[in-house]
Amino acid sequence: MITIDDIARELGISTATVSRALNGSRLVSAPVRAKVEAAAEKLGYEKRSIRRHRGRGILNVKLVLPRHADPERALFYDFAALVEGLRRGFTLCGLNLLCEVNGPNFDPYPHKKGGDTDAFVFAFHRPGAQAVKSLKTNDTPFVVLNRSIPGMPCVAADHAAGMLELLDHLRAKSGDIRPRFISLEGLGQIHEERLDGFDQACRRRGIDFDRETDCVIFPDVAGIQQAGVAAAAEDANVLVCVNDIVGTVVLTELDRLGLEVPGRVAVTGFDDSPVRRLSRPLLTTVSLPVEELARFAATRLQSEVIENQGPGELLRIAGRLIPGESTP
């Protein structure tokens, strides 16, 4: 059987250079790669796939994280759960995880000496058009985490299922529900999907909810003040907050207003983020299954890189209801 050592001897170059050329490394120039490939074909070399080395292979995966202008966005999820989920998902090989921060000019391949990256995970943000174009040009697998983008491989939370579970929890405790949906400007797709999910849940359960008049949107976290919260709670007995950060601040303002929770008004969050542990009373929420999202994303990338499968369709993962003290 012809090996890369035979090709190296034929060309008078190192086996490392031959290996890099045959694996499409950017550390090897196009002329050298062409020369190696020609020699491999001439000698009858047959490249073995990672499948035969799945127990010993190590994949380089780059985790691209968002940079937020608002520091409170860093409280949305547990970073350790994200990393653990990725590691659990790569069951057929080892994982060398590289981290990078996204920006408006993010380039997946900034320089040749950066090493070879087998796959990318874009966590909690949408990759830019130029980055996606570069990844597709280089035929590099990638997954977008917790976003649903047409035409892109995504693994996202099932916000609609979570909102339905929240509403059913509230209905089981109180027959008369007069809800308001509390959110923030700038949340984009997350706001839309959670509002859509709650709207659909209300229609399925016969609860009166007008997404135009019963949705209160504050400009930012600092803008959640007593007057706005008091107005939102005036004709409502349930405040459904778009996430736990909003829910925690709303609880604080309700306490300042002297409105009893959950006696006068119930409050819910979403995400089971680290900040929820600071809420008083403890928020009822729905978990954002970060570890499961990451595990499924990693399993998909593993299938693409090792099994040569195509990218998967949008996959939704449901969280679970976590009752707290902010609902009856």
SERO-4910 file (N, C-alpha, C, O; in steps of 0.05 Angstrom, whole numbers):
BEGIN
 pado doro    nc1    nc2    nc3   cac1   cac2   cac3    cc1    cc2    cc3    oc1    oc2    oc3
  Met    A     17    -24      0      0      0      0     18     25      0     36     28     16
  Ile    A     11     43    -18     27     68    -20     20     86      4     -4     89     11
  Thr    A     40     98     16     36    115     39     46    143     33     58    148     12
  Ile    A     41    162     52     51    189     47     82    190     49     94    208     38
  Asp    A     94    170     62    123    168     62    134    163     34    155    174     26
  Asp    A    119    146     19    128    141     -9    126    166    -26    144    171    -43
  Ile    A    105    181    -23    101    206    -38    123    226    -30    135    239    -48
  Ala    A    129    228     -4    150    246      5    177    239     -7    192    257    -16
  Arg    A    184    212     -8    209    204    -21    210    210    -50    230    218    -61
  Glu    A    187    206    -63    185    211    -92    191    240    -99    204    246   -119
  Leu    A    181    258    -82    184    287    -87    208    300    -72    215    322    -78
  Gly    A    219    285    -53    241    296    -38    232    318    -18    247    337    -14
  Ile    A    209    315     -7    199    334     12    191    319     38    192    294     38
  Ser    A    183    333     59    177    320     84    149    308     83    132    316     68
  Thr    A    145    287    100    119    274    102     98    294    113     75    292    106
  Ala    A    107    313    130     89    332    141     77    350    119     53    356    119
  Thr    A     94    358    100     85    374     78     65    359     60     45    370     51
  Val    A     71    333     56     53    316     40     26    314     54      5    317     41
  Ser    A     27    309     80      2    306     95    -15    331     94    -39    330     90
  Arg    A     -2    354     98    -16    380     97    -28    384     69    -51    393     66
  Ala    A    -13    378     48    -23    382     21    -47    365     15    -67    374      3
  Leu    A    -46    340     23    -69    322     18    -93    328     35   -116    320     27
  Asn    A    -89    342     57   -112    349     74   -122    378     69   -138    388     85
  Gly    A   -111    391     48   -121    417     42   -112    439     60   -125    460     62
  Ser    A    -89    436     74    -80    456     92    -72    482     78    -61    482     56
  Arg    A    -79    504     90    -72    530     79    -42    536     84    -32    557     74
  Leu    A    -28    519     98      1    523    103     17    515     79     41    520     78
  Val    A      4    502     59     18    493     35      8    509     11    -16    513      8
  Ser    A     27    518     -5     19    534    -28      5    517    -49      7    493    -49
  Ala    A     -9    531    -67    -24    517    -88     -6    500   -106    -13    478   -113
  Pro    A     17    511   -115     35    495   -132     45    469   -119     46    448   -131
  Val    A     52    471    -93     62    448    -78     39    427    -75     43    403    -78
  Arg    A     15    437    -70     -8    419    -67    -13    405    -93    -18    381    -93
  Ala    A    -12    419   -115    -17    407   -141      4    386   -147     -2    364   -158
  Lys    A     29    391   -140     51    372   -145     47    347   -128     52    324   -138
  Val    A     39    350   -103     35    327    -85     11    310    -95     13    286    -96
  Glu    A    -10    324   -103    -34    309   -113    -28    294   -138    -37    271   -142
  Ala    A    -11    306   -156     -4    292   -180     13    267   -174      9    246   -186
  Ala    A     32    270   -155     49    247   -148     32    225   -135     37    201   -139
  Ala    A     13    233   -118     -4    214   -105    -21    198   -125    -24    173   -122
  Glu    A    -31    211   -145    -46    197   -166    -28    179   -182    -36    157   -189
  Lys    A     -4    188   -188     14    172   -204     22    146   -190     24    125   -202
  Leu    A     26    148   -163     35    125   -147     12    107   -139     16     85   -129
  Gly    A    -13    117   -143    -36    101   -135    -43    103   -106    -53     84    -94
  Tyr    A    -37    126    -94    -43    130    -65    -73    133    -61    -87    147    -76
  Glu    A    -83    119    -41   -112    121    -33   -113    133     -5   -103    121     14
  Lys    A   -126    156     -4   -128    170     22   -148    156     40   -170    150     32
  Arg    A   -139    151     64   -157    140     84   -173    162     97   -162    183    103
  Ser    A   -198    157    102   -215    177    115   -212    177    145   -201    158    156
  Ile    A   -221    198    158   -220    200    187   -236    177    200   -231    170    222
  Arg    A   -255    166    184   -272    145    195   -256    122    206   -263    109    226
  Arg    A   -233    116    193   -216     94    202   -200    101    227   -188     84    239
  His    A   -200    127    233   -184    136    256   -201    150    277   -192    166    293
  Arg    A   -227    144    276   -245    160    292   -238    159    322   -244    179    336
  Gly    A   -226    138    332   -219    137    360   -195    153    366   -190    160    390
  Arg    A   -178    160    346   -153    174    351   -152    202    338   -134    218    344
  Gly    A   -172    208    321   -172    234    308   -178    257    327   -193    254    346
  Ile    A   -167    280    321   -172    304    336   -181    326    316   -166    332    298
  Leu    A   -205    337    321   -215    358    304   -210    385    316   -213    389    340
  Asn    A   -202    404    300   -199    432    308   -226    447    302   -233    450    279
  Val    A   -239    455    323   -265    469    319   -263    497    331   -254    500    354
  Lys    A   -271    517    316   -270    544    326   -297    553    336   -317    552    320
  Leu    A   -299    561    361   -324    571    373   -323    602    371   -305    615    383
  Val    A   -341    613    356   -341    642    351   -363    654    369   -387    648    366
  Leu    A   -355    672    387   -374    684    407   -380    712    400   -364    726    387
  Pro    A   -404    721    408   -412    749    401   -399    769    421   -394    762    444
  Arg    A   -395    793    411   -387    815    429   -410    834    430   -419    845    410
  His    A   -421    839    455   -444    855    459   -436    883    470   -418    885    486
  Ala    A   -451    903    461   -447    930    471   -458    932    500   -447    947    516
  Asp    A   -479    916    505   -491    917    532   -479    895    549   -482    871    543
  Pro    A   -466    902    571   -452    881    587   -471    861    599   -462    838    604
  Glu    A   -497    868    604   -515    848    616   -520    824    597   -529    803    607
  Arg    A   -514    827    571   -519    805    553   -501    781    560   -508    758    554
  Ala    A   -479    786    574   -461    764    582   -474    746    603   -463    725    610
  Leu    A   -497    754    614   -510    739    635   -531    719    624   -546    707    640
  Phe    A   -533    716    598   -554    700    586   -550    670    590   -569    656    593
  Tyr    A   -525    661    591   -521    632    592   -495    625    606   -478    642    611
  Asp    A   -492    600    613   -468    590    626   -448    580    605   -453    561    590
  Phe    A   -425    594    603   -405    588    583   -395    559    586   -389    546    567
  Ala    A   -392    551    611   -382    524    617   -400    502    605   -391    482    595
  Ala    A   -427    507    606   -446    488    595   -443    487    565   -446    466    553
  Leu    A   -437    510    552   -433    511    523   -409    494    516   -411    478    497
  Val    A   -387    497    529   -363    482    523   -367    452    529   -359    435    513
  Glu    A   -380    445    551   -384    417    558   -402    404    537   -397    381    530
  Gly    A   -422    418    528   -440    406    507   -425    400    482   -429    379    470
  Leu    A   -407    418    473   -391    413    449   -373    389    453   -370    372    435
  Arg    A   -361    387    476   -343    364    481   -358    338    482   -349    317    472
  Arg    A   -382    338    493   -399    314    494   -408    305    467   -413    282    462
  Gly    A   -412    324    448   -422    318    422   -403    304    404   -411    289    386
  Phe    A   -377    309    407   -357    297    391   -349    270    403   -329    268    418
  Thr    A   -364    249    398   -360    223    410   -341    205    395   -330    186    407
  Leu    A   -336    211    370   -320    193    353   -291    203    351   -275    190    337
  Cys    A   -285    225    363   -258    236    360   -253    256    383   -270    262    399
  Gly    A   -228    265    385   -221    285    404   -228    313    394   -234    316    370
  Leu    A   -228    332    412   -235    360    404   -214    379    414   -207    380    437
  Asn    A   -204    395    395   -187    418    402   -204    443    397   -208    451    374
  Leu    A   -214    455    418   -233    477    416   -218    504    417   -203    509    436
  Leu    A   -222    520    396   -210    546    394   -232    567    397   -254    563    386
  Cys    A   -227    589    410   -247    609    414   -239    636    401   -215    643    401
  Glu    A   -258    649    390   -253    675    378   -278    692    381   -300    682    384
  Val    A   -274    718    381   -296    737    384   -304    748    357   -287    756    341
  Asn    A   -330    748    351   -340    758    326   -338    789    325   -338    802    345
  Gly    A   -337    799    301   -337    828    296   -347    833    268   -352    814    253
  Pro    A   -351    858    261   -362    865    235   -344    855    212   -354    851    190
  Asn    A   -318    852    217   -300    843    195   -288    816    201   -265    810    193
  Phe    A   -303    799    215   -293    773    223   -286    756    198   -302    754    179
  Asp    A   -261    746    198   -251    730    176   -245    702    187   -228    699    204
  Pro    A   -259    681    177   -253    654    187   -224    645    182   -214    628    197
  Tyr    A   -211    656    162   -184    648    155   -166    673    154   -159    682    132
  Pro    A   -159    685    177   -145    710    177   -116    708    167   -105    728    157
  His    A   -103    685    171    -75    682    163    -68    652    160    -81    635    172
  Lys    A    -48    647    145    -40    619    140    -29    605    164    -32    580    167
  Lys    A    -16    619    182     -4    606    205    -23    601    228    -14    594    250
  Gly    A    -48    605    224    -67    601    245    -75    572    249    -91    566    267
  Gly    A    -64    553    233    -71    525    236    -96    519    220   -108    537    208
  Asp    A   -103    493    219   -126    484    203   -150    482    221   -149    470    243
  Thr    A   -173    493    213   -198    491    227   -217    473    212   -223    478    189
  Asp    A   -226    452    225   -244    432    212   -273    441    211   -288    433    193
  Ala    A   -281    457    231   -309    466    232   -312    490    249   -294    497    265
  Phe    A   -335    504    247   -340    529    262   -367    527    276   -386    515    265
  Val    A   -369    538    300   -394    541    314   -398    571    320   -382    583    334
  Phe    A   -419    583    310   -426    610    315   -447    610    337   -470    603    332
  Ala    A   -440    618    361   -458    616    384   -473    642    389   -461    663    394
  Phe    A   -500    641    389   -517    663    398   -514    688    381   -518    710    391
  His    A   -507    684    356   -507    707    337   -506    697    309   -499    674    304
  Arg    A   -512    714    290   -513    707    262   -486    714    249   -477    737    252
  Pro    A   -473    696    236   -448    702    222   -453    721    199   -474    721    186
  Gly    A   -433    738    194   -436    758    172   -435    744    145   -426    722    142
  Ala    A   -446    759    125   -448    748     98   -420    740     87   -418    720     73
  Gln    A   -400    757     92   -374    751     81   -362    726     94   -348    711     80
  Ala    A   -366    723    120   -356    699    134   -369    674    123   -356    654    118
  Val    A   -396    675    118   -410    652    108   -400    645     80   -396    622     73
  Lys    A   -396    666     64   -386    661     36   -358    648     37   -353    630     21
  Ser    A   -341    657     55   -314    646     57   -315    617     66   -301    600     56
  Leu    A   -333    610     85   -336    583     95   -346    564     73   -336    542     70
  Lys    A   -365    574     57   -376    557     36   -355    554     13   -354    532      2
  Thr    A   -340    575      8   -319    573    -13   -298    552     -5   -289    537    -22
  Asn    A   -292    551     21   -272    532     31   -284    506     39   -270    488     48
  Asp    A   -310    503     35   -324    478     41   -320    469     69   -315    445     75
  Thr    A   -322    488     88   -318    482    116   -345    481    131   -360    500    129
  Pro    A   -351    459    144   -376    456    158   -378    477    181   -359    484    194
  Phe    A   -403    487    185   -408    505    207   -437    502    217   -454    492    202
  Val    A   -442    510    241   -468    509    253   -473    535    268   -455    546    281
  Val    A   -497    546    266   -505    570    281   -522    561    304   -541    547    301
  Leu    A   -514    570    328   -527    561    353   -547    582    363   -541    605    366
  Asn    A   -571    572    368   -594    588    379   -603    611    361   -611    632    370
  Arg    A   -601    606    335   -613    624    315   -625    607    293   -615    585    288
  Ser    A   -647    616    282   -660    602    259   -658    619    235   -673    639    232
  Ile    A   -640    612    216   -634    628    193   -639    611    168   -625    590    164
  Pro    A   -657    618    151   -662    603    126   -637    598    110   -622    617    105
  Gly    A   -633    574    102   -610    568     85   -584    562    100   -564    557     87
  Met    A   -585    564    127   -561    558    143   -566    535    162   -589    532    171
  Pro    A   -546    520    168   -549    498    188   -551    510    216   -532    523    225
  Cys    A   -573    506    229   -578    518    256   -589    498    276   -603    479    268
  Val    A   -581    501    301   -593    486    323   -603    507    343   -587    522    354
  Ala    A   -629    508    347   -641    530    363   -660    520    384   -670    497    382
  Ala    A   -665    537    404   -684    530    424   -713    531    413   -718    547    395
  Asp    A   -730    515    424   -758    515    416   -773    535    434   -785    527    454
  His    A   -773    560    426   -785    581    443   -815    578    445   -827    583    466
  Ala    A   -828    569    424   -857    566    424   -865    544    444   -884    548    459
  Ala    A   -851    522    445   -857    501    464   -853    511    493   -869    504    510
  Gly    A   -832    527    497   -827    538    524   -849    557    533   -858    556    556
  Met    A   -858    574    515   -880    593    522   -906    578    527   -921    586    545
  Leu    A   -912    557    512   -936    542    518   -935    528    545   -954    527    559
  Glu    A   -911    518    552   -908    505    578   -911    526    601   -923    520    621
  Leu    A   -901    550    597   -904    571    616   -934    578    620   -943    581    643
  Leu    A   -948    581    598   -976    589    599   -993    567    613  -1011    573    628
  Asp    A   -987    542    606  -1002    520    619   -997    519    649  -1014    513    665
  His    A   -972    526    657   -966    527    686   -982    549    699   -993    545    721
  Leu    A   -984    572    686  -1000    594    697  -1030    588    698  -1043    594    718
  Arg    A  -1040    575    678  -1068    568    677  -1075    547    698  -1097    548    709
  Ala    A  -1057    530    704  -1062    509    725  -1064    522    752  -1077    511    770
  Lys    A  -1052    545    756  -1052    559    782  -1074    580    784  -1083    586    806
  Ser    A  -1082    590    761  -1102    612    762  -1119    610    736  -1108    610    714
  Gly    A  -1145    609    739  -1162    607    716  -1164    633    700  -1166    632    675
  Asp    A  -1162    655    713  -1165    682    700  -1137    693    695  -1123    701    714
  Ile    A  -1129    693    670  -1103    703    663  -1105    728    645  -1118    727    624
  Arg    A  -1094    750    654  -1093    775    639  -1063    782    635  -1052    796    652
  Pro    A  -1051    773    613  -1022    775    610  -1013    801    596  -1027    813    580
  Arg    A   -988    808    602   -973    828    587   -946    815    580   -934    800    597
  Phe    A   -936    820    557   -909    810    549   -890    833    551   -894    854    538
  Ile    A   -868    829    566   -848    850    571   -822    843    557   -811    822    561
  Ser    A   -812    862    541   -788    856    526   -771    881    523   -777    902    535
  Leu    A   -749    879    508   -730    900    503   -726    905    474   -728    886    458
  Glu    A   -719    929    467   -712    935    439   -684    922    433   -668    919    451
  Gly    A   -680    915    409   -654    905    401   -650    875    404   -628    866    398
  Leu    A   -670    860    413   -666    832    417   -671    816    391   -665    792    389
  Gly    A   -682    830    371   -685    818    344   -701    792    344   -723    791    353
  Gln    A   -688    772    332   -702    746    328   -712    733    354   -733    721    354
  Ile    A   -696    736    375   -705    723    400   -731    735    410   -749    721    418
  His    A   -733    762    409   -758    775    416   -781    766    399   -803    759    409
  Glu    A   -777    765    373   -798    758    354   -808    729    359   -832    724    360
  Glu    A   -789    711    362   -796    683    365   -810    677    392   -829    661    393
  Arg    A   -802    691    413   -815    686    439   -842    700    440   -861    689    452
  Leu    A   -844    723    428   -870    736    426   -889    720    409   -912    716    416
  Asp    A   -879    710    386   -896    693    369   -905    668    385   -928    660    383
  Gly    A   -886    656    399   -893    632    414   -914    637    436   -932    621    439
  Phe    A   -912    660    450   -932    666    470   -959    673    458   -979    665    468
  Asp    A   -958    687    436   -983    694    421   -997    668    412  -1021    666    416
  Gln    A   -982    650    401   -994    624    392  -1005    608    416  -1026    596    414
  Ala    A   -990    608    438   -999    593    461  -1025    605    472  -1043    589    479
  Cys    A  -1028    631    472  -1052    644    482  -1076    636    464  -1098    631    473
  Arg    A  -1071    637    438  -1093    630    419  -1101    600    422  -1124    594    420
  Arg    A  -1081    583    427  -1088    555    430  -1103    549    455  -1120    531    457
  Arg    A  -1098    565    476  -1111    561    502  -1135    580    507  -1147    580    528
  Gly    A  -1141    596    487  -1164    614    489  -1161    637    508  -1180    646    521
  Ile    A  -1136    647    511  -1129    669    528  -1129    695    512  -1116    696    491
  Asp    A  -1142    716    521  -1142    742    507  -1114    754    509  -1104    760    530
  Phe    A  -1102    759    485  -1076    772    484  -1074    786    457  -1076    773    436
  Asp    A  -1069    812    458  -1065    828    433  -1036    836    432  -1027    851    449
  Arg    A  -1021    825    413   -992    830    413   -985    859    408   -962    867    412
  Glu    A  -1004    875    398   -999    903    394  -1002    920    419   -986    937    426
  Thr    A  -1024    914    434  -1030    930    458  -1020    917    484  -1017    931    504
  Asp    A  -1016    891    484  -1008    877    508   -979    870    509   -970    854    526
  Cys    A   -963    882    491   -934    878    491   -921    905    499   -925    925    485
  Val    A   -905    905    520   -891    929    529   -861    925    523   -849    906    533
  Ile    A   -850    943    508   -822    941    500   -806    965    511   -812    988    504
  Phe    A   -787    960    529   -770    980    540   -745    984    523   -737    965    509
  Pro    A   -734   1008    523   -711   1013    505   -686    997    513   -671    988    495
  Asp    A   -682    992    539   -660    976    548   -665    969    577   -686    976    588
  Val    A   -647    955    590   -651    946    618   -653    970    636   -670    970    654
  Ala    A   -636    990    632   -637   1014    649   -664   1029    646   -672   1043    665
  Gly    A   -677   1025    624   -703   1038    620   -726   1025    633   -749   1035    632
  Ile    A   -722   1002    646   -744    989    660   -748   1003    687   -735    996    707
  Gln    A   -765   1023    688   -769   1039    712   -797   1035    723   -814   1022    711
  Gln    A   -801   1045    748   -826   1041    762   -851   1048    746   -870   1033    745
  Ala    A   -850   1072    734   -874   1081    719   -882   1062    697   -906   1056    695
  Gly    A   -863   1053    682   -869   1035    660   -879   1008    670   -898    997    658
  Val    A   -867    998    691   -875    972    703   -903    975    715   -920    957    712
  Ala    A   -908    997    728   -935   1001    740   -956   1002    719   -978    991    723
  Ala    A   -950   1015    697   -970   1017    675   -975    989    663   -997    982    656
  Ala    A   -954    973    660   -956    947    649   -973    929    667   -988    912    657
  Ala    A   -970    932    693   -984    915    712  -1012    925    719  -1027    911    734
  Glu    A  -1020    949    710  -1045    961    718  -1069    943    713  -1086    939    730
  Asp    A  -1071    932    688  -1094    915    682  -1086    886    677  -1102    871    665
  Ala    A  -1063    879    687  -1053    852    682  -1048    838    709  -1043    851    729
  Asn    A  -1050    812    708  -1042    796    732  -1019    777    727  -1011    761    744
  Val    A  -1009    778    702   -985    762    694   -967    779    676   -976    790    657
  Leu    A   -942    781    683   -922    794    667   -903    773    657   -887    762    672
  Val    A   -904    767    631   -887    747    619   -863    761    607   -866    776    587
  Cys    A   -839    758    618   -816    773    610   -799    756    590   -798    732    591
  Val    A   -788    770    571   -774    757    548   -750    741    557   -743    721    544
  Asn    A   -738    749    580   -716    733    591   -713    738    621   -728    755    632
  Asp    A   -695    724    634   -692    726    663   -681    753    672   -687    762    694
  Ile    A   -664    765    655   -654    792    662   -676    812    665   -678    827    685
  Val    A   -694    812    645   -717    830    646   -735    823    670   -744    840    684
  Gly    A   -739    797    674   -756    788    696   -745    797    723   -761    804    740
  Thr    A   -719    795    726   -707    802    752   -710    832    758   -715    840    780
  Val    A   -706    848    737   -708    877    741   -738    884    746   -744    902    762
  Val    A   -756    872    732   -785    877    736   -793    870    765   -808    885    777
  Leu    A   -782    848    775   -788    841    803   -779    863    822   -792    869    842
  Thr    A   -755    873    817   -745    895    834   -763    919    833   -769    931    854
  Glu    A   -772    927    810   -790    950    808   -817    945    820   -829    963    832
  Leu    A   -827    921    818   -853    914    830   -851    916    861   -869    925    874
  Asp    A   -828    908    871   -823    909    900   -823    938    909   -834    945    930
  Arg    A   -810    956    894   -809    984    900   -837    997    899   -843   1016    913
  Leu    A   -854    986    881   -881    996    879   -900    985    900   -922    994    904
  Gly    A   -890    966    915   -907    954    936   -927    934    925   -947    929    938
  Leu    A   -923    924    900   -941    905    888   -932    876    894   -910    869    887
  Glu    A   -949    861    908   -941    835    918   -939    815    894   -956    814    877
  Val    A   -917    799    895   -912    778    875   -910    752    890   -893    749    908
  Pro    A   -927    732    883   -945    731    861   -974    738    868   -992    733    851
  Gly    A   -979    748    892  -1006    754    900  -1021    773    882  -1043    767    873
  Arg    A  -1009    796    877  -1022    816    859  -1016    810    830  -1034    813    813
  Val    A   -991    803    824   -984    797    796   -962    776    796   -943    777    811
  Ala    A   -965    757    778   -945    736    774   -924    745    753   -931    761    735
  Val    A   -900    736    755   -879    744    737   -864    719    728   -857    701    744
  Thr    A   -858    717    702   -842    695    692   -818    706    676   -819    728    665
  Gly    A   -797    690    674   -774    697    658   -771    676    636   -790    662    629
  Phe    A   -747    674    625   -741    654    605   -711    652    602   -697    672    602
  Asp    A   -700    628    600   -672    622    596   -659    606    619   -639    592    615
  Asp    A   -669    609    644   -655    599    667   -626    608    667   -608    591    671
  Ser    A   -622    633    663   -595    644    661   -583    647    689   -598    647    709
  Pro    A   -557    651    692   -544    653    718   -556    676    735   -556    674    760
  Val    A   -566    698    723   -576    720    738   -602    713    753   -609    726    773
  Arg    A   -616    692    744   -641    684    757   -637    678    786   -654    682    803
  Arg    A   -614    667    793   -608    659    821   -609    683    840   -612    680    864
  Leu    A   -607    707    829   -607    732    845   -635    744    848   -639    762    864
  Ser    A   -654    733    834   -681    744    834   -695    738    861   -692    716    872
  Arg    A   -711    757    871   -727    753    895   -754    766    891   -756    790    887
  Pro    A   -775    749    892   -775    720    895   -763    706    871   -760    719    849
  Leu    A   -755    682    874   -742    667    852   -761    664    828   -783    655    831
  Leu    A   -751    672    805   -767    672    780   -775    644    772   -759    625    773
  Thr    A   -799    641    762   -807    618    747   -797    622    718   -800    644    707
  Thr    A   -785    602    706   -772    606    680   -774    581    664   -784    560    673
  Val    A   -763    582    640   -759    559    623   -730    558    615   -718    578    608
  Ser    A   -718    535    617   -689    533    612   -683    536    583   -697    527    565
  Leu    A   -661    550    578   -649    550    551   -628    527    551   -608    529    565
  Pro    A   -634    505    537   -617    481    540   -590    484    525   -585    471    505
  Val    A   -573    502    536   -548    508    523   -531    484    518   -520    480    496
  Glu    A   -528    467    539   -511    443    535   -522    425    514   -507    413    498
  Glu    A   -549    421    513   -561    404    493   -558    416    465   -553    402    446
  Leu    A   -562    442    463   -559    456    437   -530    451    427   -527    444    403
  Ala    A   -511    454    444   -483    451    436   -477    422    429   -462    417    410
  Arg    A   -488    404    444   -483    375    439   -494    367    411   -480    353    396
  Phe    A   -518    375    405   -530    368    379   -514    382    356   -510    370    335
  Ala    A   -505    407    361   -490    420    341   -464    405    335   -455    402    312
  Ala    A   -451    397    357   -425    382    354   -430    355    340   -413    347    323
  Thr    A   -451    342    346   -457    316    333   -461    320    303   -453    303    287
  Arg    A   -475    341    296   -479    347    267   -452    353    253   -447    343    231
  Leu    A   -436    369    266   -410    375    253   -393    350    251   -379    346    231
  Gln    A   -394    333    271   -379    308    270   -388    291    246   -371    279    233
  Ser    A   -414    290    241   -424    275    219   -415    286    192   -409    271    174
  Glu    A   -413    312    190   -404    325    166   -374    320    161   -366    313    139
  Val    A   -358    323    182   -329    321    179   -320    292    176   -304    285    159
  Ile    A   -331    274    193   -322    247    194   -338    229    175   -326    212    161
  Glu    A   -364    232    175   -381    214    159   -387    225    131   -401    212    115
  Asn    A   -378    250    126   -382    262    100   -412    267     93   -420    266     70
  Gln    A   -428    271    114   -456    277    110   -459    307    104   -442    323    110
  Gly    A   -482    313     91   -488    341     85   -498    356    110   -505    343    130
  Pro    A   -499    382    109   -508    398    133   -538    392    138   -553    388    119
  Gly    A   -546    392    163   -573    386    171   -591    410    169   -582    433    166
  Glu    A   -617    404    170   -637    426    171   -639    438    199   -625    429    217
  Leu    A   -656    458    201   -660    471    228   -670    450    248   -689    436    242
  Leu    A   -657    449    271   -665    431    292   -673    447    316   -658    465    325
  Arg    A   -697    442    327   -707    456    351   -704    437    376   -712    414    375
  Ile    A   -694    448    397   -691    434    422   -707    448    444   -704    471    449
  Ala    A   -725    433    456   -743    445    477   -729    446    504   -714    428    511
  Gly    A   -733    468    518   -724    470    546   -744    458    565   -763    444    556
  Arg    A   -741    463    590   -760    452    610   -769    474    629   -754    492    635
  Leu    A   -794    471    638   -804    490    658   -790    487    685   -786    465    694
  Ile    A   -782    510    697   -770    510    723   -787    528    741   -783    553    740
  Pro    A   -805    517    756   -822    534    773   -806    548    795   -787    537    806
  Gly    A   -814    573    800   -801    588    822   -822    599    841   -844    588    843
  Glu    A   -815    621    854   -833    632    874   -849    656    863   -865    668    877
  Ser    A   -844    663    838   -856    687    826   -883    681    813   -896    699    803
  Thr    A   -891    656    814   -918    648    804   -931    632    826   -917    620    843
  Pro    A   -958    632    826   -972    617    848   -965    588    849   -975    573    865
***
